[in-house]
Amino acid sequence: MNRLWTLLTYLHSLAGPGVMLLYPLYASVVAIESASKVDDEQWLAYWILYSFLTLMEMLLLPLLEWIPIWYDLKLAFVAWLVLPQFRGAAFIYEKFVREKVIYKYGGAHKSPKSKNKFVDFVATNKVSMCVFVVNFFSN
């Protein structure tokens, strides 16, 4: 029974890198080589969300250490983002980034002609974003 438990623990520890990094890396390369834009959007959205999740995990590590099943919850969430049956990353991008109005640091930017508000926000407010990031991390 100890060997079975050791094997399960080992497989569990390999599941994270496999689901969170190896498969998405492979799928991203396949998406770049394909002619379809749909898979490109899925994998770009995945890498944005994965980076954000990793950053938040680093910032909130003292709190997350108190949640014993955090790694399992993260693994399940990332599996939902990654699996092509769900396309979770593209879903979150569509619902929460593309459709919402993005407020810039110090005011609101609304472009009535543009469909992609996030790109407009970042492209027109680079200085404000830099000031925000420097102020955020200097405290």
C-alpha positions in Angstrom: 0.0 0.0 0.0 2.9 2.4 0.7 4.2 1.9 -2.8 0.8 2.7 -4.3 0.6 5.8 -2.2 4.1 6.9 -3.3 3.2 6.3 -6.9 -0.1 8.3 -6.6 1.8 11.1 -4.9 4.4 11.2 -7.6 1.8 11.2 -10.4 -0.1 14.0 -8.5 3.1 16.1 -8.4 3.6 15.5 -12.2 0.0 16.4 -13.1 0.5 20.1 -12.3 3.5 20.7 -14.7 1.9 18.5 -17.3 -1.5 20.2 -17.3 -0.3 23.7 -16.6 2.8 23.9 -18.8 3.7 20.9 -21.0 0.3 20.4 -22.7 -0.3 24.2 -23.1 3.2 24.7 -24.6 2.6 21.9 -27.1 -0.9 23.2 -28.0 0.4 26.7 -28.4 3.0 25.6 -30.9 0.3 23.7 -32.8 -2.0 26.8 -32.7 0.8 29.0 -34.1 1.3 26.6 -37.0 -2.4 26.3 -37.8 -4.3 28.7 -40.0 -7.2 29.2 -37.6 -7.4 32.2 -35.3 -9.8 30.5 -32.8 -7.0 28.3 -31.3 -4.7 31.3 -31.2 -7.2 33.2 -29.0 -7.6 30.3 -26.7 -3.9 29.9 -26.0 -3.1 33.6 -25.8 -5.9 33.9 -23.3 -4.6 30.9 -21.4 -1.1 32.3 -21.0 -2.5 35.7 -19.9 -4.7 34.0 -17.3 -1.9 31.6 -16.2 0.5 34.5 -15.7 -2.1 36.4 -13.7 -2.9 33.3 -11.6 0.8 32.7 -10.9 1.3 36.4 -9.9 -1.7 36.4 -7.6 -0.5 33.1 -6.1 2.9 34.7 -5.3 1.3 37.7 -3.7 -1.2 35.7 -1.7 1.0 32.8 -0.7 0.7 33.4 3.0 -3.1 33.1 2.8 -3.1 30.2 0.3 -0.9 28.2 2.6 -3.8 27.9 5.0 -6.0 26.3 2.3 -4.9 22.6 2.3 -6.5 21.8 -1.1 -5.3 24.9 -2.9 -3.0 23.0 -5.3 -5.9 20.6 -6.2 -8.3 23.6 -6.8 -5.7 25.3 -8.9 -5.1 22.1 -10.9 -8.8 21.7 -11.5 -9.3 25.3 -12.6 -6.3 25.2 -14.9 -7.5 21.9 -16.4 -10.8 23.7 -17.1 -8.9 26.5 -18.8 -6.8 24.1 -20.9 -9.1 21.3 -22.0 -10.4 21.8 -25.5 -13.9 20.5 -24.6 -14.4 23.5 -22.3 -12.2 26.3 -23.8 -12.3 28.0 -20.4 -9.5 30.5 -21.2 -11.3 31.8 -24.2 -14.6 31.9 -22.3 -13.1 34.0 -19.5 -11.4 36.3 -22.0 -14.7 36.9 -23.8 -16.8 37.4 -20.7 -14.5 39.5 -18.5 -11.9 41.2 -20.6 -13.4 41.9 -24.0 -16.9 42.8 -22.9 -16.2 45.0 -19.9 -15.2 48.6 -19.9 -11.6 49.0 -18.8 -10.9 51.9 -16.5 -7.4 53.4 -16.7 -5.4 54.7 -13.8 -6.8 58.1 -13.1 -9.9 58.1 -15.4 -12.0 56.2 -17.9 -11.2 55.5 -21.5 -14.1 54.7 -23.8 -13.7 54.4 -27.5 -17.1 54.1 -29.2 -15.7 52.8 -32.5 -13.3 50.1 -31.1 -14.3 46.6 -30.3 -11.2 45.7 -28.4 -11.2 48.0 -25.4 -8.4 46.3 -23.6 -5.9 46.8 -26.4 -7.0 50.4 -26.8 -6.5 50.9 -23.1 -3.0 49.5 -23.0 -1.9 51.1 -26.3 -3.1 54.6 -25.3 -2.1 54.6 -21.6 1.4 53.1 -21.5 2.7 55.9 -19.2 -0.2 55.6 -16.8 0.2 51.8 -16.7 3.9 52.2 -15.9 3.2 54.7 -13.1 0.5 52.3 -11.7 2.9 49.3 -11.8 5.8 51.2 -10.2 3.5 52.6 -7.5 1.9 49.2 -6.8 5.2 47.4 -6.4 7.0 50.2 -4.5 4.7 49.8 -1.5 
